[in-house]
């Protein structure tokens, strides 16, 4: 599963990283680190709220697959996969 999931990332990011300059790579790294920190901070904020933590512990195993399926369908629809 890990190999199948990461194949598209390799196909997209290797050419990008191979052609970007050192300055561009620095920008990518800084933006990645900042946004990773934002996600971690937002996750901590949400997880430490009693109401959210209780809801996630009760419904998270149902909500996560539904959200991921919805995102996948949105990507497929927006990409025009279902148009003939």
C-alpha positions in Angstrom: 0.0 0.0 0.0 2.8 2.4 0.8 4.5 1.9 -2.6 1.2 2.3 -4.4 0.3 5.4 -2.5 3.7 7.0 -3.0 4.1 6.3 -6.7 2.2 9.3 -7.9 4.2 11.5 -5.5 7.5 10.2 -7.0 6.2 10.8 -10.5 5.3 14.4 -9.8 7.9 15.6 -7.4 11.1 14.1 -8.8 10.9 16.2 -12.0 10.0 19.3 -9.9 12.9 18.9 -7.5 15.3 18.0 -10.3 14.7 21.2 -12.2 14.3 23.7 -9.4 17.2 26.0 -8.4 18.7 26.1 -5.0 16.7 29.3 -4.1 13.5 27.6 -5.2 14.3 24.5 -3.2 14.9 26.7 -0.1 11.4 28.2 -0.6 9.9 24.7 -0.9 11.5 23.6 2.3 10.6 26.7 4.3 7.0 26.6 3.1 6.7 22.9 3.9 8.1 23.3 7.4 5.8 26.3 8.1 2.7 24.5 6.9 3.6 21.3 8.7 3.9 23.4 11.9 0.5 25.0 11.2 -1.1 21.5 10.7 0.5 20.3 14.0 -0.6 23.3 15.9 -4.2 23.1 14.5 -4.3 19.4 15.3 -3.2 20.1 18.9 -5.8 22.9 19.2 -8.6 20.7 18.0 -7.6 17.6 19.9 -7.3 19.4 23.2 -10.9 20.7 23.0 -13.0 18.3 25.0 -16.0 18.5 22.7 -13.9 17.9 19.6 -11.8 15.1 21.2 -14.9 13.3 22.4 -16.6 13.5 19.0 -13.4 12.3 17.2 -13.0 9.4 19.6 -16.6 8.4 19.1 -17.0 9.1 15.4 -13.5 9.4 14.0 -13.4 5.9 12.6 -16.4 6.6 10.5 -15.7 10.3 9.6 -12.2 9.8 8.3 -13.0 7.3 5.6 -16.0 9.4 4.5 -13.9 12.5 4.3 -11.2 10.7 2.3 -13.7 9.2 -0.1 -15.4 12.6 -0.5 -12.0 14.2 -1.3 -11.2 11.5 -3.8 -14.5 11.8 -5.5 -14.1 15.6 -5.7 -10.7 15.2 -7.3 -12.0 12.7 -9.8 -15.0 14.9 -10.7 -13.0 18.1 -10.9 -10.4 16.3 -13.1 -13.1 15.2 -15.5 -12.6 11.5 -15.1 -16.2 10.7 -15.5 -16.7 12.7 -18.7 -16.7 10.7 -21.9 
